[in-house]
């Protein structure tokens, strides 16, 4: 690194040199990057470019889910949830086509890795267990919660009087950045009368859809006043979690060689 002592006060790049200012002094250094000599043969940078392509597809997939949820949810999501989801989608893609790493797709991976992913900072905020059912051919999805307890909601705000549980189903086309939203919300559940209550939620999807399906459970608290309900504005007490995710894998049939009988 060289320090400019003269009257030349340059900032920017000139040729292979970069001029910049730091602490009132001007410095010059060699321009960073990969030279043309290092790019021959191109296979040296192939793993790096492949990883960047995978990460780019994972970022677009996480943004697609984020945009779809933001369209129907009033409570803001955790800002760091998209980053955590991106890292998980990278791992998910690597469970797909192992032979062609440059063309891996999210839809080809094992979407079951998304099960249990929470969009909130506190992973163990809620302890509600549920059963789910997905009939892709008929386009029917169901979520059922048996013997619900008040203690399963975790930390409940003092002003909350009711809770609403919503099942959200997303049909996601990661390649074309398209989605379809289906949802079903429960009636407001009085928190003083939730012990032993069962909740059944039924939603639909496009019958016979080939797109990946992701099923979410969303819980929010409201305050009832004079026959009207008001959402509590604190987003940290809400829950949004993936409870099921699946896709349709195309099975490649491999023809076995016919053994000739002499």
MARKOLLUM-795541 format. One record per residue: x, y, z of N, C-alpha, C, CB in turn. Coordinates in steps of 0.2 Angstrom, whole numbers, plus 5000, padded with zeros to 4 digits. Each point is the difference from the previous one (the first is absolute). Glycine has a CB too. Layout:
BEGIN
     nu     nv     nw    cau    cav    caw     cu     cv     cw    cbu    cbv    cbw
      X      Y      Z      X      Y      Z      X      Y      Z      X      Y      Z
...
//
This chain:
BEGIN
     nu     nv     nw    cau    cav    caw     cu     cv     cw    cbu    cbv    cbw
   5004   4994   5000   4996   5006   5000   5004   5006   5000   4991   4994   5006
   5008   5011   4989   5004   5006   5000   4996   5006   5002   5006   4995   4991
   4998   5010   5012   4996   5006   5003   5002   5006   4996   5000   4995   5011
   4996   5008   4986   5001   5006   4996   5002   5006   5004   4992   4996   4992
   5014   5007   5007   5003   5005   5004   4999   5007   4996   5008   4992   5006
   4991   5007   4988   5000   5006   4996   4994   5004   5000   5009   4995   4993
   4990   5009   5002   4994   5004   4999   4994   4996   4996   5007   5011   5001
   4995   4983   4997   4994   4997   4996   4995   4996   5005   5009   4998   4990
   4986   5005   5010   4994   4998   5004   4995   4996   4996   5002   5009   5008
   4999   4985   4991   4996   4996   4995   4996   4995   5004   5008   5001   4991
   4986   4998   5007   4995   4995   5003   4997   4997   4994   4998   5007   5010
   5002   4986   4990   4997   4996   4995   5005   4995   4997   4992   5009   4997
   5007   4989   4997   5005   4995   4997   5003   5003   4994   4993   4990   5004
   5013   5008   4995   5004   5002   4994   5004   4994   4998   5000   5013   5003
   4998   4984   4991   5004   4995   4998   4999   4994   5005   5009   5007   4994
   4997   4990   5008   5000   4995   5005   5000   5002   5007   5005   4993   4992
   4995   5013   5009   5001   5003   5007   4993   5003   5002   5012   5003   4998
   4987   4997   5009   4994   5003   5003   5003   5005   5005   4993   4990   4999
   5004   5016   5001   5002   5006   5004   4994   5001   5005   5008   5005   4991
   4994   4996   5015   4994   5001   5005   5003   5004   5006   4994   4989   4997
   5001   5014   5007   5002   5004   5005   4998   4997   5007   4999   5010   4993
   5006   4990   5012   4998   4997   5006   5004   5004   5006   4998   4988   4994
   4998   5014   5011   5003   5004   5005   5004   5007   4998   5001   4989   5006
   4996   5014   4989   5003   5006   4997   5006   4999   4996   4996   5005   5010
   5006   4989   4989   5006   4998   4995   4997   4997   4994   5008   4999   5010
   4996   5001   4985   4998   4997   4993   5005   4994   4999   4996   5011   4995
   5001   4984   5003   5004   4993   4999   4998   4998   4993   5000   4997   5013
   5005   4998   4985   4999   4997   4994   5002   4993   5000   5002   5010   4994
   4994   4985   5003   5001   4993   5001   4998   4997   4993   4999   5000   5013
   5003   4994   4986   4999   4996   4994   4992   4998   5000   5012   4996   5000
   4985   5005   4994   4993   4998   5000   4999   4993   5001   4998   5009   4992
   4997   4990   5013   4999   4993   5001   4996   4996   4995   5000   5003   5012
   5000   4991   4988   4996   4996   4995   5004   4994   4997   4994   5010   4998
   5003   4987   4998   5004   4994   4996   5002   5002   4994   4993   4992   5006
   5013   5007   4992   5003   5002   4994   4998   4995   4994   5010   5006   5006
   4992   4996   4988   4998   4996   4995   5004   4994   5000   4997   5009   4993
   5010   4991   5009   5004   4995   5001   4997   4994   5004   5010   5008   4998
   4987   4994   5008   4997   4996   5005   4994   4996   4997   5005   5007   5009
   4992   4996   4986   4994   4998   4997   5001   4994   4995   4994   5011   5003
   5012   4988   4996   5002   4995   4995   5003   4994   5003   5001   5009   4991
   4996   4985   5010   4994   4998   4997   4994   5003   5004   5005   4990   4995
   4989   5010   5003   4994   5003   5004   4998   4995   5005   4996   5006   4990
   5007   4988   5010   4997   4995   5005   5002   5002   5007   5001   4991   4992
   5004   5014   5009   5003   5002   5006   4994   5004   5004   5012   5000   4996
   4984   5004   5001   4995   5003   5003   4993   4997   5000   5007   5010   4997
   4993   4984   5000   4993   4997   4999   4997   4998   5007   5004   4995   4989
   4999   5003   5016   4997   4998   5006   4997   5007   5003   5007   4990   5002
   4997   5015   4998   4997   5007   5002   4994   5002   4997   5012   5003   5003
   4988   4997   4990   4995   5002   4996   4993   4996   5001   5008   5005   4992
   4994   4988   5009   4994   4996   5002   4997   5001   5007   5005   4991   4993
   4999   5011   5012   4997   5001   5006   4997   5007   5000   5009   4993   5005
   4993   5012   4991   4997   5006   5000   4993   4999   4996   5011   5006   5000
   4989   4990   4995   4993   4999   4997   4995   4996   5004   5006   4999   4990
   4997   4996   5014   4995   4997   5005   4998   5005   5005   5006   4989   4999
   4998   5015   5004   4998   5005   5005   4995   5005   4997   5011   4999   5006
   4990   5003   4988   4995   5005   4997   4993   4997   4999   5010   5005   4994
   4990   4988   5004   4993   4997   5000   4997   4999   5006   5004   4994   4990
   5000   5005   5015   4997   5000   5007   4998   5006   5003   5008   4991   5002
   4995   5015   4996   4998   5006   5002   4993   5002   4997   5012   5004   5001
   4988   4994   4992   4993   5002   4997   4995   4995   5003   5006   5003   4989
   4995   4991   5013   4995   4996   5003   4998   5003   5006   5005   4990   4995
   4999   5012   5009   4999   5003   5007   4996   5006   4999   5010   4995   5005
   4991   5009   4990   4997   5007   4999   4993   4998   4997   5010   5006   4998
   4989   4989   4998   4993   4998   4998   4996   4998   5006   5005   4996   4989
   4997   5000   5016   4996   4998   5005   4999   5007   5005   5005   4988   5000
   5000   5016   5000   4999   5006   5004   4994   5004   4997   5012   5000   5004
   4989   5001   4990   4995   5005   4996   4993   4997   5001   5008   5003   4992
   4991   4990   5007   4993   4997   5001   4997   5001   5007   5004   4991   4991
   5001   5008   5014   4997   5001   5007   4998   5007   5002   5007   4990   5003
   4997   5014   4994   4999   5007   5002   4994   5003   4996   5012   5002   5001
   4985   4995   4994   4994   5002   4997   4994   4998   5004   5005   4998   4990
   4995   4998   5015   4994   4998   5004   5001   5001   5007   4997   4992   4992
   5009   5009   5011   5001   5001   5007   5001   5007   5001   5006   4989   5001
   4991   5013   5005   5001   5007   5002   5006   5001   5004   4988   5002   5000
   5014   4993   5004   5006   5001   5004   5006   4999   4996   4993   4995   5010
   5012   5009   4992   5006   5000   4996   5004   4993   5002   5001   5013   4999
   5003   4985   4996   5004   4994   5001   5007   5002   5003   4994   4994   4991
   5009   5001   5012   5007   5001   5003   5005   5002   4994   4997   4992   5010
   5006   5014   4991   5005   5002   4994   5005   4994   4998   4998   5012   5004
   5004   4985   5001   5005   4995   4999   4997   4993   4998   5007   5006   5009
   4987   4993   4991   4997   4994   4998   5001   4998   4993   4991   5002   5008
   5009   5003   4987   5002   4999   4993   5007   4997   4999   4992   5009   4997
   5013   4994   5007   5007   4997   5000   5000   4993   5002   5004   5012   5002
   4993   4987   5004   5000   4993   5002   4997   4995   4995   5000   5004   5012
   4994   4998   4985   4997   4996   4995   5004   4999   4994   4989   5004   5004
   5015   5001   4994   5004   4999   4994   5006   4995   5002   4998   5012   4997
   5005   4988   5008   5005   4995   5002   4997   4993   5000   5006   5008   5007
   4987   4991   4995   4997   4994   5000   4999   4998   4993   4995   5002   5012
   5003   5002   4984   4998   4998   4993   5006   4998   4996   4991   5008   5000
   5015   4995   5002   5006   4998   4997   5002   4992   5002   5004   5012   5000
   4995   4987   5006   5001   4993   5002   4994   4995   4997   5005   5004   5011
   4989   4999   4988   4995   4996   4997   5002   4998   4993   4991   5006   5007
   5011   4999   4989   5002   4999   4993   5005   4995   4999   4997   5011   4998
   5008   4988   5007   5005   4995   4999   4998   4993   5002   5008   5009   5003
   4986   4990   4999   4997   4994   5000   4996   4997   4994   4999   5003   5012
   5002   5001   4983   4996   4999   4993   5005   4996   4996   4992   5010   5001
   5009   4993   4993   5004   4997   4995   5007   5001   5001   4991   5002   4992
   5012   4993   5011   5007   5000   5002   5005   5000   4994   4997   4994   5010
   5001   5003   4984   5004   5000   4994   5001   5006   4996   4996   4988   5000
   4999   5017   5001   5000   5006   4996   5000   5006   5005   4995   4994   4990
   5010   5008   5013   5000   5005   5006   4998   5007   4997   5008   4993   5007
   4994   5008   4986   4999   5007   4998   4993   5001   4998   5011   4999   4995
   4984   4996   5005   4993   5001   4998   4996   4997   5005   5003   4999   4989
   4999   5001   5018   4996   4998   5005   4994   5005   5001   5010   4994   5006
   4984   5003   4996   4994   5004   5001   4997   4999   5007   4998   5000   4987
   4999   5005   5015   4997   4999   5007   4994   4994   5000   5003   5012   5002
   4994   4988   4992   4994   4995   5000   5003   4993   4999   4993   5009   4995
   5013   4990   5003   5003   4994   5000   5002   4997   5006   5003   5002   4989
   4998   5002   5016   5003   4998   5007   4995   4997   5004   5008   5009   4999
   4994   4989   5007   4995   4998   5005   4997   5005   5004   5007   4990   5001
   4987   5012   4997   4997   5006   5004   4998   4998   5007   4996   5004   4989
   5004   4990   5013   4999   4998   5007   5005   5003   5005   4995   4989   4996
   5010   5014   5001   5005   5003   5005   4997   5007   5002   5010   4995   4994
   4985   5007   5003   4997   5006   5002   4995   4999   5006   5001   5005   4989
   4997   4989   5013   4995   4999   5005   5003   5002   5007   4996   4990   4993
   5000   5014   5010   5002   5003   5007   5004   5006   4999   5000   4989   5004
   5001   5014   4990   5003   5007   5000   4996   5005   5003   5007   4996   4990
   4996   5008   5014   4996   5006   5003   5002   5006   4998   4998   4993   5010
   4998   5012   4988   5002   5006   4998   5001   5005   5006   4993   4998   4989
   5007   5000   5017   5001   5004   5006   5006   4999   5003   4988   5000   5002
   5015   5004   5002   5006   4999   5003   5000   4995   5005   5003   5012   4998
   4992   4987   5006   4999   4995   5005   4997   4994   4997   4999   5009   5009
   5005   4986   4990   4998   4994   4997   4995   4996   5004   5011   4999   4994
   4990   5001   5013   4996   4996   5004   4994   5005   5004   5010   4992   5001
   4988   5013   4995   4995   5004   5003   4993   4997   5001   5006   5009   4995
   4993   4986   5000   4993   4997   5001   5002   4992   5000   4994   5010   4994
   5001   4987   5009   5001   4993   5001   4994   4996   4997   5007   5002   5010
   4990   5001   4985   4994   4997   4998   5001   4995   4994   4994   5010   5003
   5004   4984   4998   5001   4994   4996   4994   4999   4996   5008   4995   5007
   4993   5004   4986   4994   4999   4996   5001   4994   4995   4997   5013   5001
   4997   4985   4996   5001   4995   4995   4997   5003   4993   4998   4991   5009
   5005   5007   4986   4999   5003   4994   4998   4995   4994   5007   5010   5003
   4989   4992   4992   4999   4995   4995   5000   5004   4994   4992   4993   5007
   5011   5004   4987   5001   5003   4994   4998   4995   4995   5009   5007   5004
   4985   4995   4992   4998   4996   4994   5001   5004   4994   4992   4993   5007
   5014   5006   4990   5002   5004   4994   4995   4999   4994   5012   4999   5004
   4986   4995   4995   4996   4998   4994   4993   5004   5001   5006   4989   4999
   4991   5011   5007   4994   5003   5001   5000   5007   5002   4996   4990   5003
   5010   5013   4998   5002   5007   5002   4997   5001   5007   5000   5003   4988
   5000   4993   5017   4998   5001   5006   5006   4999   5005   4988   4996   4997
   5012   5009   5008   5005   5000   5006   4996   5002   5006   5009   5004   4992
   4993   4992   5013   4997   5001   5007   5005   5000   5005   4990   4994   4996
   5008   5010   5010   5004   5000   5006   4996   4999   5006   5008   5008   4994
   4994   4988   5010   4995   4998   5006   5005   5001   5006   4992   4992   4993
   5005   5011   5012   5003   5001   5007   4996   4997   5005   5006   5010   4996
   4996   4985   5007   4996   4996   5005   5002   5002   5007   4999   4991   4993
   4996   5010   5012   5001   5002   5007   5005   5005   5001   4998   4988   5002
   5000   5018   4995   5004   5006   5001   5000   5003   5007   4997   5003   4988
   5009   4999   5014   5000   5003   5007   5003   5007   5000   5002   4988   5004
   4996   5016   5001   5002   5007   5000   5008   5000   5001   4988   5003   5005
   5014   4992   4999   5008   5000   5001   5004   4999   4994   4997   4996   5011
   5000   5002   4984   5003   4998   4994   5002   5007   4996   4995   4988   4999
   5001   5017   5002   5001   5006   4997   5007   5004   5002   4987   5001   4999
   5016   4997   5007   5006   5003   5002   4998   5006   5003   5007   4995   4991
   4997   5011   5008   4999   5006   5003   4994   5004   4996   5012   5001   5003
   4983   5000   5002   4994   5003   4997   5000   5007   5003   4993   4989   4999
   5006   5017   4997   4999   5006   5002   4994   5001   5005   5006   5004   4989
   4995   5001   5016   4995   5001   5005   4993   5002   4997   5009   5002   5008
   4992   5002   4987   4994   5003   4997   4996   4995   4995   5005   5012   5001
   4998   4983   4997   4997   4995   4995   4994   4996   5003   5011   4999   4995
   4984   5001   5002   4994   4996   5002   4998   4994   4995   4996   5011   5005
   5006   4989   4989   4999   4995   4995   5006   4999   4996   4988   5003   5000
   5012   4991   4997   5005   4998   4995   4997   4997   4994   5008   4998   5009
   4996   5004   4985   4997   4997   4994   5006   4996   4997   4992   5010   4998
   5006   4984   5000   5005   4995   4996   4998   5000   4993   5002   4993   5011
   5003   5008   4985   4999   5000   4992   5004   4995   4997   4997   5012   5001
   5000   4984   4994   5004   4996   4996   5001   5003   4993   4995   4990   5006
   5011   5010   4992   5002   5004   4994   5003   4995   4995   5001   5011   5006
   4997   4988   4988   5003   4995   4995   5002   5004   4994   4992   4991   5004
   5014   5008   4995   5003   5004   4994   5002   4995   4994   5005   5009   5008
   4993   4992   4986   5003   4997   4995   5005   5004   4997   4989   4994   4997
   5017   5004   5002   5006   5004   4999   5003   4997   4993   5002   5002   5012
   4999   5003   4984   5004   4998   4993   5006   5004   5001   4989   4998   4993
   5016   4999   5009   5007   5003   5002   5003   5002   4993   5001   4993   5011
   4998   5003   4984   5004   5002   4993   4997   5006   4997   5002   4988   4999
   4991   5013   5001   4997   5006   4997   4998   5005   5005   4996   4993   4991
   5006   5007   5016   4998   5004   5005   4993   5002   5000   5011   5005   4999
   4985   4990   5002   4992   5001   5000   4998   4996   5006   4999   5001   4988
   4995   5001   5015   4998   4996   5006   4992   5001   5000   5011   5002   5006
   4986   4993   4997   4993   5001   5002   4999   4999   5007   4997   4995   4988
   4998   5009   5015   4999   5000   5007   4993   4997   5002   5008   5010   5001
   4992   4985   5004   4993   4998   5002   5001   5000   5008   4998   4992   4989
   4997   5010   5014   5000   5001   5007   4993   4998   5003   5009   5009   4999
   4991   4989   5008   4994   4999   5004   5002   5002   5007   4996   4990   4992
   5000   5014   5011   5001   5002   5007   4994   4998   5004   5006   5010   4996
   4996   4988   5010   4995   4998   5005   4996   5006   5003   5008   4990   5003
   4987   5008   5000   4996   5006   5004   5005   5002   5006   4988   4995   4996
   5011   5011   5006   5004   5002   5006   4998   4995   5006   5000   5012   4996
   5006   4986   5007   5000   4995   5006   5001   5004   5006   5004   4991   4993
   4991   5009   5011   5001   5003   5007   5005   4997   5004   4988   5003   5000
   5017   5000   5002   5006   4997   5004   4998   4998   5006   5007   5008   4995
   4987   4994   5008   4998   4997   5007   4996   4993   4999   4999   5012   5004
   5000   4987   4989   4996   4994   4999   5003   4995   4995   4990   5006   5003
   5017   4994   4996   5003   4997   4995   5002   4993   5002   5004   5010   4996
   4996   4988   5011   5002   4993   5002   4996   4995   4998   5005   5005   5010
   4998   4990   4986   4996   4995   4997   4996   5001   4994   4999   4997   5011
   5002   5009   4986   4997   5001   4993   5004   4997   4995   4995   5011   5005
   5001   4987   4990   5003   4997   4993   4998   5005   4995   4999   4988   5004
   5006   5013   4991   5000   5005   4995   5001   4996   4993   5004   5010   5008
   4992   4991   4988   5000   4997   4993   5000   5005   4995   4995   4989   5004
   5010   5012   4992   5001   5005   4994   5000   4996   4994   5006   5008   5007
   4990   4994   4988   5000   4997   4993   5001   5005   4995   4993   4991   5004
   5012   5008   4992   5001   5005   4994   5001   4996   4994   5006   5008   5007
   4995   4995   4987   5000   4997   4994   5006   5002   4996   4988   4999   5000
   5014   4998   4994   5005   5001   4996   4998   4998   4993   5009   4999   5009
   4994   5003   4986   4999   4998   4993   5000   4992   4999   5004   5011   4996
   4990   4986   5003   5000   4993   4999   5005   4997   4995   4988   5000   5003
   5016   4995   4999   5005   4997   4996   5006   5005   4999   4991   4994   4995
   5011   5011   5009   5005   5005   4999   5007   4996   5000   4993   5009   5005
   5011   4993   4991   5007   4998   4999   5005   5004   5004   4997   4995   4989
   5001   5011   5014   5004   5004   5003   5001   4998   5007   4996   5009   4993
   5010   4993   5010   5001   4998   5007   4995   5003   5005   5012   4999   4997
   4986   4998   5008   4995   5002   5005   5003   5001   5006   4991   4994   4994
   5008   5012   5009   5003   5001   5007   4994   5002   5004   5011   5004   4996
   4988   4993   5010   4995   5001   5005   5002   5004   5006   4994   4990   4995
   5003   5015   5007   5002   5004   5006   4995   5000   5005   5007   5007   4992
   4995   4994   5014   4995   5002   5006   5002   5007   5003   4999   4987   5002
   4996   5017   4998   5001   5007   5002   4996   5001   5006   5003   5004   4989
   4999   4999   5017   4997   5001   5006   5000   5007   5002   5002   4988   5004
   4993   5016   4997   5000   5007   5002   4995   5001   5006   5004   5003   4988
   4997   5002   5016   4996   5002   5005   4996   5006   4999   5008   4994   5008
   4986   5006   4995   4996   5006   4999   4997   5002   5007   4997   4997   4987
   5001   5009   5013   4996   5003   5006   4993   5002   4998   5011   5004   5005
   4984   4992   4998   4993   5001   4998   4998   5006   5005   4998   4988   4996
   4999   5017   5001   4996   5005   5003   4994   5002   4997   5011   5005   5004
   4983   4994   4999   4994   5002   4998   4998   4997   4993   5001   5011   5007
   5000   4983   4993   4998   4996   4994   5005   5002   4994   4988   4999   5004
   5018   5003   4997   5004   5001   4995   5007   4998   5002   4994   5010   4996
   5010   4987   5000   5007   4998   5001   5005   5004   4997   4995   4989   5001
   5010   5012   5003   5006   5004   4998   5006   4996   5001   4994   5011   5004
   5010   4989   4991   5007   4996   5000   5005   5004   5004   4998   4995   4989
   5005   5001   5015   5005   5003   5005   5006   5001   4995   4996   4994   5010
   5007   5012   4990   5005   5002   4996   5007   4997   5001   4994   5010   4999
   5007   4987   5006   5007   4997   5001   5001   4994   4996   5000   5004   5012
   5004   4996   4983   5001   4994   4995   5004   4995   5003   5000   5008   4991
   5004   4993   5015   5004   4995   5003   4996   4994   5003   5009   5009   5002
   4985   4992   4999   4996   4995   5004   4996   4996   4995   4999   5007   5010
   5002   4994   4983   4996   4996   4995   5004   4994   4999   4995   5010   4995
   5002   4985   5002   5004   4994   4997   4998   4999   4993   5000   4995   5012
   5005   5003   4984   5000   4998   4993   5005   4995   4999   4996   5011   4997
   5001   4983   5002   5004   4994   4999   4998   4996   4994   5003   5000   5013
   5002   4996   4984   4998   4996   4995   4999   4993   5003   5007   5006   4991
   4987   4991   5007   4999   4994   5003   5000   4994   4995   4993   5006   5009
   5007   4996   4985   5001   4994   4995   5002   5004   4993   4991   4993   5006
   5013   5003   4990   5002   5002   4994   5002   4994   4996   5005   5011   5004
   4992   4989   4990   5001   4994   4995   5000   5003   4993   4995   4992   5008
   5008   5004   4988   5000   5001   4992   4999   4993   4997   5008   5010   5001
   4992   4991   4992   4999   4994   4996   5006   4999   4996   4988   5002   4999
   5016   4993   5003   5006   4998   4996   4999   4996   4994   5006   5000   5011
   4997   5002   4984   5000   4996   4994   5004   4994   5000   4997   5010   4994
   5001   4984   5006   5004   4994   5000   5002   4998   4993   4994   4996   5011
   5013   5004   4989   5003   4998   4994   5001   4992   4999   5006   5011   5000
   4990   4986   4995   5001   4993   4999   5006   4998   4996   4988   4999   5001
   5016   4997   5002   5006   4998   4997   4999   4993   4997   5007   5007   5008
   4994   4992   4985   4999   4994   4997   5006   4995   5002   4993   5006   4990
   5005   4988   5012   5005   4995   5001   5002   4996   4994   4996   4999   5012
   5010   5000   4987   5002   4997   4993   4997   4993   5000   5011   5006   5000
   4987   4992   4994   4997   4993   4999   5005   4995   5000   4990   5005   4994
   5010   4990   5010   5005   4995   4999   4998   4995   4995   5003   5001   5012
   5002   4998   4983   4998   4995   4995   5001   4993   5002   5004   5009   4992
   4992   4987   5006   5000   4993   5001   5003   4996   4994   4990   5001   5009
   5015   4996   4992   5003   4997   4995   4997   4993   4999   5011   5006   5001
//
